[in-house]
Amino acid sequence: MALASQSGRSSSRRSYMSSRRRPQRRRLLLLLFLVACVVAAGWWWLRDDEAAEGGDQVAATTSDVVVGDVDSSDSRAPVPSEITLDPGPGRAAVRPETRRPDDVTRSARATDTNVPSGGTSTSPTPAPTRPATSRPTTSRPTPASPATRPDPASSKTASGSLADARRLAETDPVAARKALTTAWVSGGLSAADRRSATVLARELAALTLLDRPNLPDNPFITTYKVRSGDSLERIVRRENVDADKMFLARINNISNPNAIRIGQELRLPTGTFDAVVDKSDYTITLFQRNEAGRTMLVSLPVGLGEFNATPTGLYRVRVNSKLVNPHWINPRTREEYKANDPANPIGEHWIGLEGIEDANRDVDGYGIHGTIEPESIGQQMSMGCVRMLGDDVELVYEVLTHPSSTIEIRD
């Protein structure tokens, strides 16, 4: 008897069933392959979205660092991480590490504050600074020249006005001073002409205000006759003079401010005095502002903050901040200097500044003061303040007043 497996019918049936199963297996494998492709594509798509979201978060975190006191044009530039004092006051060495800009701003607020005791603030509030677009490589850079060359047209105008001032100096010093102002503010003077203009300005200031008898039709002064009971301080208050009583003594050649006599004729300055600090050439220029306009008085050399730390903007004299022989504590070393101490690094005069623009309204702790390091003039060696020689800062002290005077610090 033949087995079922050996029969012809069985063989043909197995062949038929086997041939049926093969197409079904192919379809199943194809379906599994398609599902795998879909899953893989979905996984890649999700991973790209997560990466994009992560990048946006990083960008947002980075932009947050810029917000605050750091100027966006320089917010990511490497900055010194720590400033340590050398043996001489005001000199510093830099460690070549870097910090986030907000950390540096907090550090600058703590160290660039020079308010002496006796002013309006012995623990100044944090002061935002405007960082420079480039930083000097040493703590004692040489004075910089203006970055751009004067426009030829403005140079021609400036040269012509300076020539007019020289020509008028002997015959009409009032007109000469106005012509010199036109030349100075034009921005077209060469370095050599600016030096020449600085010398001429001193001569014209002496002729029109500081050191000579009255000139006819002089808009820079008015006259006053001393009355019974007068003192220079009372005259300043009664006549609304925008200057210190010691300035009246200066321009009237009075050696003893308490020794004035009835009937004595005094010269009083007209208007208000302003100052402009040009960081590009390390100068402070005094202007007399009255009904005749704003006229240059003198230009004097200054020292500035290390690493370009002197903040720019428009300022005025902080109320009750003008001090003579101030008591001062070094904010970095905590070393204390009593009043009249000849070793006091800030010298004998302090003029506190406060910002009057939205960008610098909370700037605090900076001022104009003297120095016991005359070699620092024309250099960046202070903690951010404007340094001056003793006789020069005394003049600035006498003419800048609260709240009338403005002090512009510009690059």
GUKEKE-653352 format. One line per field, with one value per residue (C-alpha): residue in three letters; chain; x, y, z. Coordinates in Angstrom, 2 decimals. Example, Ala and Ser with C-alpha at 12.3 -4.5 7.8 and 13.67 -1.06 7.14 Angstrom:
BEGIN
resn	(ALA/SER)
chain	(A/A)
x	(12.30/13.67)
y	(-4.50/-1.06)
z	(7.80/7.14)
***
This chain:
BEGIN
resn	(MET/ALA/LEU/ALA/SER/GLN/SER/GLY/ARG/SER/SER/SER/ARG/ARG/SER/TYR/MET/SER/SER/ARG/ARG/ARG/PRO/GLN/ARG/ARG/ARG/LEU/LEU/LEU/LEU/LEU/PHE/LEU/VAL/ALA/CYS/VAL/VAL/ALA/ALA/GLY/TRP/TRP/TRP/LEU/ARG/ASP/ASP/GLU/ALA/ALA/GLU/GLY/GLY/ASP/GLN/VAL/ALA/ALA/THR/THR/SER/ASP/VAL/VAL/VAL/GLY/ASP/VAL/ASP/SER/SER/ASP/SER/ARG/ALA/PRO/VAL/PRO/SER/GLU/ILE/THR/LEU/ASP/PRO/GLY/PRO/GLY/ARG/ALA/ALA/VAL/ARG/PRO/GLU/THR/ARG/ARG/PRO/ASP/ASP/VAL/THR/ARG/SER/ALA/ARG/ALA/THR/ASP/THR/ASN/VAL/PRO/SER/GLY/GLY/THR/SER/THR/SER/PRO/THR/PRO/ALA/PRO/THR/ARG/PRO/ALA/THR/SER/ARG/PRO/THR/THR/SER/ARG/PRO/THR/PRO/ALA/SER/PRO/ALA/THR/ARG/PRO/ASP/PRO/ALA/SER/SER/LYS/THR/ALA/SER/GLY/SER/LEU/ALA/ASP/ALA/ARG/ARG/LEU/ALA/GLU/THR/ASP/PRO/VAL/ALA/ALA/ARG/LYS/ALA/LEU/THR/THR/ALA/TRP/VAL/SER/GLY/GLY/LEU/SER/ALA/ALA/ASP/ARG/ARG/SER/ALA/THR/VAL/LEU/ALA/ARG/GLU/LEU/ALA/ALA/LEU/THR/LEU/LEU/ASP/ARG/PRO/ASN/LEU/PRO/ASP/ASN/PRO/PHE/ILE/THR/THR/TYR/LYS/VAL/ARG/SER/GLY/ASP/SER/LEU/GLU/ARG/ILE/VAL/ARG/ARG/GLU/ASN/VAL/ASP/ALA/ASP/LYS/MET/PHE/LEU/ALA/ARG/ILE/ASN/ASN/ILE/SER/ASN/PRO/ASN/ALA/ILE/ARG/ILE/GLY/GLN/GLU/LEU/ARG/LEU/PRO/THR/GLY/THR/PHE/ASP/ALA/VAL/VAL/ASP/LYS/SER/ASP/TYR/THR/ILE/THR/LEU/PHE/GLN/ARG/ASN/GLU/ALA/GLY/ARG/THR/MET/LEU/VAL/SER/LEU/PRO/VAL/GLY/LEU/GLY/GLU/PHE/ASN/ALA/THR/PRO/THR/GLY/LEU/TYR/ARG/VAL/ARG/VAL/ASN/SER/LYS/LEU/VAL/ASN/PRO/HIS/TRP/ILE/ASN/PRO/ARG/THR/ARG/GLU/GLU/TYR/LYS/ALA/ASN/ASP/PRO/ALA/ASN/PRO/ILE/GLY/GLU/HIS/TRP/ILE/GLY/LEU/GLU/GLY/ILE/GLU/ASP/ALA/ASN/ARG/ASP/VAL/ASP/GLY/TYR/GLY/ILE/HIS/GLY/THR/ILE/GLU/PRO/GLU/SER/ILE/GLY/GLN/GLN/MET/SER/MET/GLY/CYS/VAL/ARG/MET/LEU/GLY/ASP/ASP/VAL/GLU/LEU/VAL/TYR/GLU/VAL/LEU/THR/HIS/PRO/SER/SER/THR/ILE/GLU/ILE/ARG/ASP)
chain	(A/A/A/A/A/A/A/A/A/A/A/A/A/A/A/A/A/A/A/A/A/A/A/A/A/A/A/A/A/A/A/A/A/A/A/A/A/A/A/A/A/A/A/A/A/A/A/A/A/A/A/A/A/A/A/A/A/A/A/A/A/A/A/A/A/A/A/A/A/A/A/A/A/A/A/A/A/A/A/A/A/A/A/A/A/A/A/A/A/A/A/A/A/A/A/A/A/A/A/A/A/A/A/A/A/A/A/A/A/A/A/A/A/A/A/A/A/A/A/A/A/A/A/A/A/A/A/A/A/A/A/A/A/A/A/A/A/A/A/A/A/A/A/A/A/A/A/A/A/A/A/A/A/A/A/A/A/A/A/A/A/A/A/A/A/A/A/A/A/A/A/A/A/A/A/A/A/A/A/A/A/A/A/A/A/A/A/A/A/A/A/A/A/A/A/A/A/A/A/A/A/A/A/A/A/A/A/A/A/A/A/A/A/A/A/A/A/A/A/A/A/A/A/A/A/A/A/A/A/A/A/A/A/A/A/A/A/A/A/A/A/A/A/A/A/A/A/A/A/A/A/A/A/A/A/A/A/A/A/A/A/A/A/A/A/A/A/A/A/A/A/A/A/A/A/A/A/A/A/A/A/A/A/A/A/A/A/A/A/A/A/A/A/A/A/A/A/A/A/A/A/A/A/A/A/A/A/A/A/A/A/A/A/A/A/A/A/A/A/A/A/A/A/A/A/A/A/A/A/A/A/A/A/A/A/A/A/A/A/A/A/A/A/A/A/A/A/A/A/A/A/A/A/A/A/A/A/A/A/A/A/A/A/A/A/A/A/A/A/A/A/A/A/A/A/A/A/A/A/A/A/A/A/A/A/A/A/A/A/A/A/A/A/A/A/A/A/A/A/A/A/A/A/A/A/A/A/A/A/A/A)
x	(0.00/1.41/1.92/0.10/3.39/4.20/0.93/0.75/-2.09/-0.26/2.81/0.85/-1.00/2.22/3.66/0.57/0.54/4.28/3.99/1.12/3.13/6.08/4.14/2.57/6.02/7.33/4.41/4.95/8.66/7.88/5.32/7.81/10.43/8.01/7.07/10.76/11.37/8.47/9.70/13.25/12.07/9.93/12.87/15.16/12.49/11.95/15.70/16.14/13.32/14.90/18.28/16.73/14.93/18.16/19.97/17.28/17.64/21.41/20.99/18.51/20.88/23.75/21.70/20.72/24.38/24.40/21.45/22.48/25.48/27.66/27.61/26.44/29.19/31.80/29.79/31.69/35.19/37.74/38.14/40.54/39.36/41.12/42.99/45.62/47.50/51.19/53.26/52.20/48.53/46.32/48.62/47.41/48.41/46.03/45.74/45.03/41.88/38.44/35.03/31.48/30.77/28.24/30.83/33.36/30.78/30.15/33.91/34.34/31.58/33.44/36.88/36.37/34.79/36.84/34.36/36.23/34.78/32.89/31.09/27.52/28.30/30.95/29.64/28.78/26.14/27.31/28.46/27.99/30.79/30.95/33.67/35.97/35.97/39.65/41.73/45.34/47.88/49.71/48.63/50.42/49.48/50.81/48.31/46.22/45.61/42.11/41.11/39.90/41.48/39.73/37.54/39.43/36.62/36.53/40.33/40.26/37.63/39.54/42.83/41.22/39.53/42.76/44.58/41.86/42.26/46.01/45.53/42.92/44.67/46.37/43.70/40.43/40.91/37.15/36.69/39.88/38.49/35.31/37.31/39.47/36.34/35.14/38.46/38.55/35.03/35.18/37.28/39.46/42.63/45.75/47.65/50.17/47.41/45.64/48.81/49.12/45.45/45.94/48.69/46.67/43.61/45.56/46.70/43.17/41.69/44.12/43.26/39.48/38.83/41.55/44.31/43.90/41.95/38.58/38.27/35.58/32.46/33.68/30.80/32.73/32.61/30.46/31.49/30.38/31.22/31.74/29.18/29.17/28.91/29.97/32.16/33.10/30.78/27.85/28.53/28.50/25.09/23.51/24.70/24.02/27.60/28.07/31.57/33.31/34.28/37.91/37.44/36.46/39.67/41.61/40.28/40.54/44.10/42.98/45.54/43.35/39.70/38.59/40.23/37.96/37.08/33.98/33.88/36.33/35.36/35.32/35.04/32.44/32.26/29.11/27.20/28.13/31.22/31.09/33.74/34.42/36.80/38.26/39.58/41.21/43.82/43.66/42.34/39.61/38.42/36.57/33.91/32.14/28.45/26.51/24.31/27.20/27.27/29.62/33.24/36.43/38.39/41.34/42.29/44.19/45.83/44.28/44.88/42.16/41.03/43.12/41.80/39.68/37.51/36.53/32.79/31.49/28.31/26.91/27.31/26.87/28.48/26.93/25.38/27.65/30.41/33.08/35.73/39.07/41.72/39.33/39.59/39.80/39.83/41.25/38.36/40.78/43.29/41.13/44.13/42.98/44.26/43.38/42.61/45.73/47.79/50.46/50.45/46.75/46.66/43.66/45.39/43.74/40.51/37.59/34.59/31.98/30.03/26.53/25.05/22.12/21.27/19.18/22.26/24.39/21.90/22.96/26.71/28.21/31.57/33.48/34.93/37.58/40.48/44.15/47.06/50.44/51.68/52.22/53.62/50.12/48.78/48.31/48.10/45.45/46.32/43.34/40.44/38.17/38.25/39.71/43.09/44.60/47.65/47.20/46.96/44.76/42.21/42.02/40.79/38.27/37.10/36.48/34.38/32.24/29.06/25.94/23.51/24.33/27.60/27.74/30.65/30.76/33.14/33.56/35.74)
y	(0.00/3.39/6.02/9.30/11.11/9.01/9.58/11.91/13.87/14.65/15.85/18.22/19.59/20.25/22.00/24.18/25.08/25.78/28.07/29.89/30.55/32.21/35.29/35.78/35.80/38.34/40.65/40.35/41.17/44.17/45.44/45.13/46.98/49.85/50.14/50.27/53.04/55.08/54.65/55.64/58.73/59.79/59.36/61.51/64.22/64.36/64.49/67.49/69.38/68.81/69.99/73.16/73.89/73.37/75.85/78.47/78.05/78.49/81.65/83.04/82.30/84.02/87.14/87.39/87.93/91.12/92.67/95.14/97.38/95.98/97.68/95.23/96.28/94.79/92.37/89.29/90.73/89.19/91.41/91.31/89.05/90.76/94.00/94.02/97.03/97.60/99.49/102.88/103.91/103.64/101.35/97.91/94.58/92.30/88.55/87.15/85.26/86.12/86.47/86.91/90.63/90.83/89.51/92.09/94.87/93.90/93.87/97.28/98.68/97.58/98.87/101.96/103.96/106.80/108.79/110.28/110.46/113.66/113.57/112.56/108.87/106.94/103.60/104.43/102.52/100.30/102.26/100.89/101.67/101.89/99.53/100.50/98.85/98.14/97.79/98.89/96.13/97.83/99.70/102.85/103.51/106.52/109.28/108.37/110.48/110.93/107.85/109.70/112.43/115.81/116.54/118.79/121.35/121.54/121.69/124.71/126.41/125.59/126.85/130.09/130.67/129.98/132.46/135.05/134.44/134.99/138.18/139.60/138.60/141.97/144.33/142.59/139.67/139.21/138.59/136.52/134.24/133.68/132.89/130.47/128.72/128.26/126.69/124.42/122.99/122.40/119.27/120.21/121.30/119.22/118.03/120.86/123.46/122.16/122.66/126.16/126.86/125.67/128.24/131.01/130.16/130.78/134.16/135.19/133.91/136.15/139.15/138.74/137.25/135.86/138.38/141.82/145.09/145.53/145.68/147.76/145.82/142.64/140.10/137.77/139.96/142.46/144.87/145.22/147.73/146.33/147.51/147.53/144.04/142.35/139.29/137.34/134.52/136.90/138.54/135.14/134.35/137.78/138.30/134.69/134.12/130.59/130.19/129.67/132.70/131.73/132.34/135.94/136.24/134.80/137.12/140.19/139.41/139.27/137.44/137.42/136.57/138.07/141.44/143.43/147.08/149.18/150.84/148.38/147.48/143.77/141.87/139.11/136.38/136.18/133.01/129.43/127.32/123.90/121.28/118.80/115.86/114.48/110.99/110.85/113.47/113.50/117.05/118.87/122.09/124.76/126.84/129.98/129.92/133.21/135.39/135.74/131.97/129.24/130.34/128.44/129.45/127.04/123.45/121.44/117.98/115.07/111.45/108.82/105.42/102.33/99.98/102.88/102.72/106.41/106.42/108.67/110.74/113.99/114.75/117.52/118.27/116.13/118.24/118.84/116.77/119.47/118.87/120.45/118.23/115.28/112.28/109.25/105.46/103.45/101.17/98.43/98.30/99.98/102.15/105.35/108.87/111.67/115.22/117.26/114.08/114.87/111.18/111.25/109.92/112.09/115.34/118.37/118.75/116.43/117.18/114.41/113.68/112.35/111.28/113.25/111.00/107.84/105.78/107.06/108.27/105.58/106.04/106.85/107.13/108.97/112.45/114.94/115.19/115.98/113.57/113.13/111.32/114.02/111.36/109.82/112.85/111.84/108.18/105.64/104.98/106.00/103.81/105.56/109.16/112.18/113.17/116.64/118.54/120.49/124.04/122.91/121.04/124.04/126.20/123.56/123.28/127.04/127.33/124.15/124.49/122.53/122.32/124.69/123.33/120.36/118.00/116.00/113.03/111.75/109.37)
z	(0.00/-0.93/1.79/1.52/1.17/-1.85/-3.66/-6.65/-5.15/-1.99/-3.85/-6.00/-2.97/-1.07/-4.08/-4.34/-0.64/-0.61/-3.60/-1.80/1.35/-0.43/-1.71/1.73/3.41/0.91/1.59/5.37/5.04/2.80/5.31/8.18/6.13/5.40/9.08/10.04/7.51/8.87/12.45/11.49/9.60/12.56/14.96/12.80/12.51/16.28/16.95/14.57/16.31/19.73/18.47/17.03/20.29/22.21/19.93/20.52/24.26/24.07/22.00/24.51/27.39/25.57/24.85/28.50/29.40/27.34/29.16/31.87/32.21/29.43/26.08/23.41/21.01/23.34/25.48/24.42/24.27/26.70/29.72/32.65/35.45/38.31/38.94/41.66/42.91/42.35/44.99/43.59/44.17/41.15/39.15/38.24/36.77/34.90/35.04/31.57/32.56/31.28/32.86/31.80/31.17/34.02/36.50/35.29/35.63/39.23/39.88/38.21/40.37/43.46/42.45/40.28/43.09/44.47/46.56/49.53/53.01/53.65/50.29/49.68/49.50/51.41/50.10/46.50/44.62/41.75/38.73/35.22/32.88/29.19/28.07/25.27/21.90/22.34/25.47/25.98/26.37/29.24/32.34/31.15/27.51/25.74/24.90/21.91/18.84/17.43/15.46/12.40/10.32/10.26/7.29/4.82/4.83/8.64/8.71/6.41/8.57/11.76/10.38/9.19/12.57/14.42/12.19/12.92/16.65/16.45/14.44/16.86/20.08/20.63/19.32/20.24/22.64/23.06/19.33/19.32/22.03/20.01/16.86/18.83/20.09/16.52/15.59/18.66/18.48/14.71/15.24/12.30/14.08/13.64/16.72/16.30/15.90/19.02/21.02/19.62/20.37/23.96/24.52/22.86/24.97/28.18/26.90/25.89/29.17/31.07/28.90/29.07/32.51/34.73/35.19/33.59/34.10/32.48/28.71/27.00/25.98/27.65/27.80/30.08/33.20/35.04/37.79/41.39/44.13/47.61/50.18/53.93/55.40/52.14/51.87/48.77/49.81/50.28/46.93/45.23/46.74/46.27/42.70/41.64/40.57/39.19/40.63/43.95/46.07/45.53/41.81/42.61/44.62/41.67/38.95/41.21/42.40/46.04/48.15/51.29/50.49/53.81/53.15/50.86/51.43/50.97/47.55/46.01/42.45/41.74/38.51/38.51/35.84/33.77/32.99/33.87/33.30/31.61/30.95/28.16/28.74/25.51/26.20/22.76/23.65/27.48/27.93/29.83/28.22/30.20/28.48/29.70/28.75/28.83/26.61/24.16/23.63/24.77/24.62/25.27/28.35/28.74/27.92/30.54/30.56/32.48/33.40/32.93/34.14/33.53/30.81/29.49/32.63/32.65/31.76/28.99/28.87/30.23/33.95/36.49/39.84/42.56/45.29/48.30/46.68/46.24/48.90/49.78/51.38/51.54/53.82/51.49/51.77/48.87/47.79/46.74/49.58/52.28/53.09/54.79/54.17/56.57/55.47/54.62/54.24/51.58/50.64/49.72/46.13/45.14/46.03/47.60/45.58/44.80/42.54/42.52/39.34/38.70/35.35/33.92/30.96/30.95/30.09/32.97/35.57/38.05/37.49/40.86/42.60/39.86/40.06/39.07/41.50/41.90/42.04/43.71/40.59/37.95/35.60/35.43/33.53/29.90/30.97/31.96/35.61/37.78/38.94/36.44/37.67/35.89/37.38/37.16/38.30/41.53/40.14/37.24/39.36/41.69/38.79/37.73/41.34/41.47/38.31/38.19/40.24/41.11/39.37/36.51/35.15/32.79/32.33/29.12/28.90/25.36/23.41)
***
